[in-house]
Amino acid sequence: MKKQVLIVLNSLEIGGIERSLVGLVNCFDYEKYDVDIFLQSRKGEFLDQLTDKCTVLEEKPRCATLLKPVKDVVKSGHFMLAAARIAAKYQTKLKYRNCGSEDIDKISYAHYQKLWDYSVGLLPKINKKYDVALSFAWPHHYVAFNVRADKKLAWIHTDYTKTITDRDRDAKVWDVFDNIIAVSDECGAAFKKVYPGLSDKVVTVENILSPEFVRKSASEFEVPEMQCDETALLTIGRYCYAKAFDVAVDICAELVSRGQNIKWFVIGYGGGEDEIRTRAEKAGLKDKFIFLGKQKNPYPYIKACDIYVQPSRYEGKAVSVREAQMLCKPVVITNFTTAASQVKDGFDAVISPMDVKSVADDIQRLIDFPEEAEKLIRNTSASDYGNRDQVDLLYSLF
């Protein structure tokens, strides 16, 4: 008998977590496992990248309301869910009204947690009983309370010391799970600091990525706008506090002020985009800080860049950094808490102190001394970044 596996995620819109889920699903041994995927909203650019051996379950309209504007939820007649959304937003704003602007992204975790606290009891359950259920992104309420399974696993994709939540309430959700999967050892260590009582449940299973897929996808089309006389820098991510696109603008301005002939390209989406665009324009970088929008296939852009830069304030494990290494690009990342689990400083990337001048110094060094960049390229070329063996670690938990 095949084991019955369920994987739950919000959607398959563009993002690092979503890309890692596709990598995992496409690595499963379908001789031994039947895999169902339940998306709260059955949409996303990555849907067509899933193997046809898995089954994407039908959308449940009430679950999909969590990803829609409240006015649309009201129009669809889901009044209790709309009320839960409004109450969660109001109570979070009231509780954290004295927090500074730098905490807005952290507070979003508290808001999302409360939204799920109020909503999960209003959402339909999945009737089928599974051997294993995987909750692939926080909050994990749905799998915890609305799914029946002999074993339940939940994922950690971020540094939980950088979040603001009701720790006691969240611990009760985490406690339902048999194992908590961290995408890096450092990511797991950060989680254990916040939830020491759950330490015994934490296991590391890295994001599963295929170098062959990345390299094949990188050759699908050319990127003429990046084939320029300037040094092409690239950053990929959501426009949010954690990814620090505002810092990227400041680093770009610093490099331009030094006379560096660069263009900094950014691939991303999110609510903070307008703020970043305004910041770049005020810095006089309209022709230097180039917005490429949301890209289903970012790999040709990575292939075309000269240096990949990840200026994040915090990460779990940035998928795009590993993909840049698979494409043998010089990489500069900031020294966020989990950076050492991401790259080997001085070997296949540069870990830079988390300030504008230091990151600019390290980027400039790679530009001014090409042999430094070539050393990183040689080492990434000689490294095997494939990790399909990680799926065997996951099977062992089943």
Secondary structure, 3 states (H helix, E strand, C coil): CCEEEEEEECCCCCCHHHHHHHHHHCCCCCCCEEEEEEECCCCCCCHHHCCCCCEECCCCHHHHHHHCCHHHHHHCCCHHHHHHHHHHHHHHHHHCCCCCHHHHHHHHHHHHHHHHHHHHHHCCCCCCEEEEEEECCCCCHHHHHHCEEEEEEEEECCCHHHCCCCHHHHHHHHCCCCEEEECCHHHHHHHHHHCHHHHHHEEECCCCCCHHHHHHHHCCCCCHHHCCCCEEEEEEEECCCCCCHHHHHHHHHHHHHCCCCEEEEEEEECCCHHHHHHHHHHCCCCCCEEECCCCCCCHHHHHHCCEEEECCCCCCCCHHHHHHHHCCCCEEEECCCCHHHHCCECCCEEEECCCHHHHHHHHHHHHHCHHHHHHHHHHHHCCCCCCCCHHHHHHHHC
